Amino acid sequence: MKPAMETAAEEHTEQSQERKVNSRAEMEIGRYHWMYPGSKNHQYHPVPTLGDRASPLSSPGCFECCIKCLGGVPYASLVATILCFSGVALFCGCGHVALAGTVAILEQHFSTNTSDHALLSEVIQLVQYVIYGIASFFFLYGIILLAEGFYTTSAVKELHGEFKTTACGRCISGMFVFLTYVLGVAWLGVFGFSAVPVFMFYNIWSTCEVIRSPQTNGTAGVEQICVDIRQYGIIPWNAFPGKICGSALENICNTNEFYVSYHLFIVACAGAGATVIALIHFLMILSSNWAYLKDASKMQACQDIKAKEEQELQDIQSRSKEQLNSYT
C-alpha cells in the first residue's frame, strides 16, 4: 500500500507543478495582451521552408515584368517634364531670335544714332545670355524632378523591394516643393514681361493695317498716322527719328524682320505660359508625393512597432514552452 500512496503523491505533485507552470505562462501572456491590446487576435503563420518557395521556372515572364515596370512610370511627372521642356525651348529659342530682330529694326528705322539705344542693346544682350542660363538650368531641373517622380512612385508602390524612407528624403521632397513654387511665381513674371513686346508689335501691326485699309489708303491723311516708339520707354526722347509715319511705317511692317520678330514674340509668350502650367503641374505632383511619403513613413513605423510586439510575444511563448518542458 505504501508504494501506491507514494506514487499517487508524486503524480499529484507533478500535476500541481504543471498547473503552476501553465498558470505562470498564461499570466505572462495575459500581461502582454493587457500591455499590447492590438496583438490579441493576431494569427501566426509559419515561415515557409525552401520547398515552399517558388522555383525559377515559376518566376514571372517578360510580360509581367514589363507591366511592373510600366506601373512604376510617373506619367504625371513625365507629362509635366515634356511640357516644361517644350515651353522653355520655345521661350528661349524664339525669344533669342526675336530680340536680335528687334535690335535690327530699331537701328535701321527708329534710332539711327547708336548712342541713343546703346543701353537698350546692352540690356538685350544681357537678356540673351540669361536665356542661355535659363535653358541649361531648366534642362537639369526637369530631369531631377522626373527622377524624383520615379523614386517616389516606385517607393510608394513598393515595386523594388521593401519601402524605406528617411527624414532626409522627405526634407528633399519638401525643398523641391518650395523651389518649384518660387520658380512658378518667377515664371509668372516672365510670362507677363514677355507679353510687353507682343503688345508693342501688335500696336505697330494694327497701325499698318489702318494704313492699308481702303478708307485711308491713297489719301492725304495716311501720312498723319504715326507710331512713336519713344512712348514705350525703350529709347530716349531725344532719339532720332523715333517716330515713323505713313508709307515709311507701312514699309517697316512689310519687312521680314518685323514679320518674323512679331510672330516669334508670340510663340515665346506662349512658351512662357506653357512653362508656368508645367510648373503648376509639378507643384501639384510634388505636394502629392510629399504627402504620400509622409503617410507611408508613418505606416512603416506602425508596422515596425507591430513586428516588434509580435516578436516579443513569440519570445514569451517560447520561454513558457521551455519552462514547461523543463518541468516535465
Phi and psi in degrees as a GROMACS rama.xvg file:
@    title "Ramachandran Plot"
@    xaxis  label "Phi"
@    yaxis  label "Psi"
@TYPE xy
-65.1909  -45.8274  LYS-2
-59.6039  -35.5606  PRO-3
-65.2869  -39.9916  ALA-4
-67.0544  -38.1394  MET-5
-66.0335  -38.648  GLU-6
-64.497  -41.6418  THR-7
-63.8941  -39.1243  ALA-8
-65.5548  -40.8721  ALA-9
-63.9638  -41.4535  GLU-10
-63.1735  -40.2822  GLU-11
-62.7781  -39.9756  HIS-12
-65.4367  -42.4195  THR-13
-64.0288  -40.8232  GLU-14
-64.8818  -39.3078  GLN-15
-66.1015  -37.2881  SER-16
-65.864  -40.7025  GLN-17
-62.9916  -40.7627  GLU-18
-63.8957  -36.5753  ARG-19
-65.1352  -42.6885  LYS-20
-64.1991  -44.0929  VAL-21
-63.3936  -43.2478  ASN-22
-65.0863  -35.9167  SER-23
-65.8567  -43.566  ARG-24
-64.1069  -40.2717  ALA-25
-65.6732  -36.0745  GLU-26
-65.5649  -40.9179  MET-27
-65.4094  -43.6547  GLU-28
-65.5675  -40.9242  ILE-29
-64.131  -38.0137  GLY-30
-65.0998  -38.0207  ARG-31
-65.6954  -41.605  TYR-32
-64.3393  -35.0824  HIS-33
-68.497  -36.5444  TRP-34
-75.0087  -36.6085  MET-35
-123.87  84.5172  TYR-36
-62.3529  -26.8158  PRO-37
-71.5518  -6.34206  GLY-38
-103.897  12.2494  SER-39
-73.3512  -45.4177  LYS-40
-95.1901  19.2698  ASN-41
-78.9724  137.141  HIS-42
-106.733  131.771  GLN-43
-93.6132  137.298  TYR-44
-112.779  135.118  HIS-45
-67.0701  148.657  PRO-46
-72.3208  127.98  VAL-47
-66.3218  142.026  PRO-48
-86.5284  179.014  THR-49
-64.0989  -30.2301  LEU-50
-73.0801  -23.4729  GLY-51
-82.6868  -15.168  ASP-52
-74.0871  155.346  ARG-53
-71.9922  142.456  ALA-54
-81.9875  160.992  SER-55
-58.7945  -25.7313  PRO-56
-69.6847  -25.8511  LEU-57
-94.355  10.5154  SER-58
-69.3397  153.526  SER-59
-62.9008  148.67  PRO-60
-85.0435  -168.256  GLY-61
-66.9548  -36.9564  CYS-62
-64.7371  -43.7836  PHE-63
-64.8663  -38.0489  GLU-64
-65.2229  -39.6189  CYS-65
-64.7366  -42.1393  CYS-66
-62.6283  -39.5141  ILE-67
-65.5996  -41.9172  LYS-68
-66.5238  -40.4481  CYS-69
-66.6879  -30.432  LEU-70
-68.3977  -21.652  GLY-71
-91.3626  2.08147  GLY-72
-80.1654  124.655  VAL-73
-79.8199  88.6558  PRO-74
-63.7054  -36.3314  TYR-75
-63.9383  -44.1265  ALA-76
-66.3351  -34.6095  SER-77
-65.5483  -43.5759  LEU-78
-65.0669  -42.4224  VAL-79
-64.782  -37.0884  ALA-80
-66.1949  -44.611  THR-81
-62.4075  -42.2854  ILE-82
-65.3622  -39.1917  LEU-83
-66.2367  -45.6083  CYS-84
-60.9248  -42.5472  PHE-85
-64.9976  -45.0854  SER-86
-64.4308  -44.208  GLY-87
-66.2733  -39.8344  VAL-88
-63.7455  -43.5233  ALA-89
-64.9617  -43.607  LEU-90
-64.9871  -47.7562  PHE-91
-69.7638  -47.6094  CYS-92
-66.5237  -52.6366  GLY-93
-68.6766  -38.1091  CYS-94
-64.7713  -38.0182  GLY-95
-63.523  -46.6768  HIS-96
-69.2406  -38.969  VAL-97
-65.7633  -36.556  ALA-98
-65.4192  -40.3927  LEU-99
-63.0217  -40.6717  ALA-100
-66.1596  -33.8516  GLY-101
-65.7362  -42.1095  THR-102
-61.4954  -40.9131  VAL-103
-63.5225  -40.9175  ALA-104
-65.1596  -42.3174  ILE-105
-64.2071  -43.6851  LEU-106
-67.1831  -34.0607  GLU-107
-84.8636  -27.8054  GLN-108
-126.511  -42.3949  HIS-109
-100.811  -23.9757  PHE-110
-146.128  91.7205  SER-111
-76.9486  -21.4929  THR-112
-86.4551  123.634  ASN-113
-65.2779  -34.5157  THR-114
-67.3613  -22.6946  SER-115
-69.7895  -33.3672  ASP-116
-116.575  25.9331  HIS-117
-65.2107  -42.4729  ALA-118
-63.9231  -41.9933  LEU-119
-62.6047  -39.1862  LEU-120
-64.5834  -39.2073  SER-121
-66.7027  -40.1819  GLU-122
-64.4403  -43.4441  VAL-123
-64.3292  -39.2657  ILE-124
-65.0883  -39.6355  GLN-125
-63.8872  -41.9945  LEU-126
-62.8424  -35.6905  VAL-127
-65.9688  -37.3725  GLN-128
-68.0576  -37.5779  TYR-129
-63.2532  -34.5253  VAL-130
-61.4242  -39.5979  ILE-131
-60.9138  -43.1341  TYR-132
-66.4144  -39.1057  GLY-133
-62.5668  -43.9672  ILE-134
-62.358  -43.0839  ALA-135
-67.4655  -44.0932  SER-136
-63.5406  -46.2925  PHE-137
-73.7554  -23.1117  PHE-138
-64.3648  -45.9707  PHE-139
-70.4845  -41.1316  LEU-140
-66.253  -37.8894  TYR-141
-64.5443  -39.7037  GLY-142
-65.2594  -40.0015  ILE-143
-64.2236  -43.8884  ILE-144
-65.8334  -36.5234  LEU-145
-66.5623  -40.9952  LEU-146
-64.6194  -38.3138  ALA-147
-65.018  -35.3455  GLU-148
-65.5761  -41.4341  GLY-149
-60.8549  -44.3837  PHE-150
-62.8294  -47.387  TYR-151
-66.7149  -42.7368  THR-152
-62.8878  -44.4696  THR-153
-67.4488  -35.635  SER-154
-70.7997  -44.2408  ALA-155
-67.1509  -41.4043  VAL-156
-81.3305  -5.79489  LYS-157
55.1444  49.2462  GLU-158
-82.3206  -25.2732  LEU-159
-123.103  62.2711  HIS-160
94.8336  -165.946  GLY-161
-71.8995  141.54  GLU-162
-73.9797  130.201  PHE-163
-140.217  133.279  LYS-164
-140.434  154.708  THR-165
-124.544  167.05  THR-166
-64.7303  -32.0995  ALA-167
-64.6217  -42.4448  CYS-168
-63.1037  -41.6896  GLY-169
-67.8016  -34.0267  ARG-170
-66.6247  -39.2395  CYS-171
-64.9579  -40.9771  ILE-172
-61.857  -41.9644  SER-173
-64.3104  -35.3661  GLY-174
-64.885  -39.411  MET-175
-64.4114  -36.7614  PHE-176
-61.313  -47.1919  VAL-177
-65.3819  -44.7467  PHE-178
-65.1261  -39.8385  LEU-179
-66.1602  -35.9  THR-180
-63.7157  -44.1247  TYR-181
-63.8689  -43.0635  VAL-182
-65.2198  -36.24  LEU-183
-63.0123  -42.7194  GLY-184
-64.9367  -40.6674  VAL-185
-63.6661  -39.807  ALA-186
-71.9823  -23.118  TRP-187
-62.9076  -40.555  LEU-188
-65.5424  -39.313  GLY-189
-63.9658  -39.8336  VAL-190
-62.4542  -42.7396  PHE-191
-66.3843  -38.1501  GLY-192
-67.675  -36.6839  PHE-193
-70.1188  -16.8093  SER-194
-78.7111  -16.7195  ALA-195
-64.9347  -51.0665  VAL-196
-63.8504  -30.5605  PRO-197
-63.0318  -40.8087  VAL-198
-64.9969  -41.1373  PHE-199
-65.1291  -48.3414  MET-200
-66.114  -32.2499  PHE-201
-67.0098  -39.0773  TYR-202
-63.6789  -41.8079  ASN-203
-64.4586  -44.5954  ILE-204
-63.9892  -41.6157  TRP-205
-66.5262  -33.0849  SER-206
-66.3941  -39.8532  THR-207
-64.894  -35.5009  CYS-208
-64.9003  -34.3046  GLU-209
-66.7859  -38.8251  VAL-210
-66.1484  -36.5293  ILE-211
-78.9841  -12.2069  ARG-212
-66.4905  150.23  SER-213
-62.0788  -26.594  PRO-214
-68.7041  -31.8219  GLN-215
-111.426  -16.4652  THR-216
-67.846  127.003  ASN-217
84.8898  1.8943  GLY-218
-97.2665  168.599  THR-219
-73.1296  -21.8453  ALA-220
-75.1185  -7.55774  GLY-221
-63.0389  -40.4898  VAL-222
-70.2036  -9.48177  GLU-223
-93.2674  -5.76885  GLN-224
-88.6764  115.956  ILE-225
-131.718  164.303  CYS-226
-129.503  120.454  VAL-227
-104.939  104.881  ASP-228
-71.912  -15.317  ILE-229
-69.849  -23.2913  ARG-230
-69.8635  -15.2592  GLN-231
-85.2688  -9.26239  TYR-232
82.5923  8.86565  GLY-233
-85.9825  -19.8314  ILE-234
-132.657  152.54  ILE-235
-67.9778  164.789  PRO-236
-71.0398  -21.0755  TRP-237
-88.3279  7.42343  ASN-238
-70.8774  145.168  ALA-239
-121.306  133.703  PHE-240
-82.4215  -28.0252  PRO-241
77.9258  -32.6589  GLY-242
-127.102  132.426  LYS-243
-121.654  136.625  ILE-244
-130.371  158.345  CYS-245
57.9571  -132.067  GLY-246
-64.7714  -30.9775  SER-247
-63.5196  -39.328  ALA-248
-67.2171  -38.1062  LEU-249
-64.8819  -36.1545  GLU-250
-65.1346  -35.9343  ASN-251
-63.6055  -43.3574  ILE-252
-65.5739  -23.9554  CYS-253
-86.2192  -5.75873  ASN-254
-74.9174  155.587  THR-255
-69.3105  -34.9095  ASN-256
-61.4384  -43.3461  GLU-257
-65.4903  -46.2622  PHE-258
-62.0113  -47.4941  TYR-259
-67.7911  -44.9092  VAL-260
-63.4252  -40.8999  SER-261
-60.369  -48.7919  TYR-262
-72.6922  -31.2646  HIS-263
-69.319  -35.7894  LEU-264
-64.7186  -36.5859  PHE-265
-64.0511  -44.2706  ILE-266
-66.514  -38.5506  VAL-267
-64.0112  -39.886  ALA-268
-64.3038  -40.5324  CYS-269
-64.6478  -38.0709  ALA-270
-64.031  -38.9204  GLY-271
-63.9255  -40.4954  ALA-272
-63.3053  -40.2599  GLY-273
-64.0891  -36.4324  ALA-274
-66.011  -39.2089  THR-275
-61.9099  -43.9084  VAL-276
-62.8755  -41.231  ILE-277
-63.3613  -40.892  ALA-278
-68.834  -36.7034  LEU-279
-63.5117  -40.9348  ILE-280
-61.6555  -45.0661  HIS-281
-60.2755  -39.9889  PHE-282
-63.5118  -42.2282  LEU-283
-64.9911  -40.6238  MET-284
-65.3168  -46.212  ILE-285
-65.9843  -38.824  LEU-286
-63.6573  -42.3428  SER-287
-65.1568  -43.1608  SER-288
-63.7274  -39.3021  ASN-289
-64.1494  -40.2398  TRP-290
-65.7003  -39.6554  ALA-291
-62.8193  -43.3359  TYR-292
-63.7212  -39.4195  LEU-293
-64.9589  -46.162  LYS-294
-66.403  -38.975  ASP-295
-66.5645  -36.4261  ALA-296
-66.7803  -37.8825  SER-297
-65.0668  -41.6925  LYS-298
-63.2704  -39.6335  MET-299
-65.5407  -38.083  GLN-300
-64.0532  -41.065  ALA-301
-64.3395  -39.4862  CYS-302
-65.9417  -36.9832  GLN-303
-65.0397  -41.0642  ASP-304
-64.6615  -41.5171  ILE-305
-64.9516  -40.7718  LYS-306
-65.0903  -36.4254  ALA-307
-65.7969  -41.2912  LYS-308
-63.1951  -42.2866  GLU-309
-64.0271  -37.679  GLU-310
-66.5376  -39.6878  GLN-311
-64.9017  -39.3586  GLU-312
-64.7442  -40.2919  LEU-313
-64.3946  -37.9235  GLN-314
-63.9153  -40.0598  ASP-315
-64.4012  -43.9396  ILE-316
-65.3355  -39.49  GLN-317
-66.9242  -38.1576  SER-318
-66.0503  -37.4198  ARG-319
-65.6836  -41.265  SER-320
-66.1557  -36.3972  LYS-321
-65.9153  -41.8391  GLU-322
-63.9662  -40.0533  GLN-323
-64.9339  -40.4843  LEU-324
-68.2995  -30.8773  ASN-325
-70.6887  -25.9639  SER-326
-86.9583  -19.7185  TYR-327
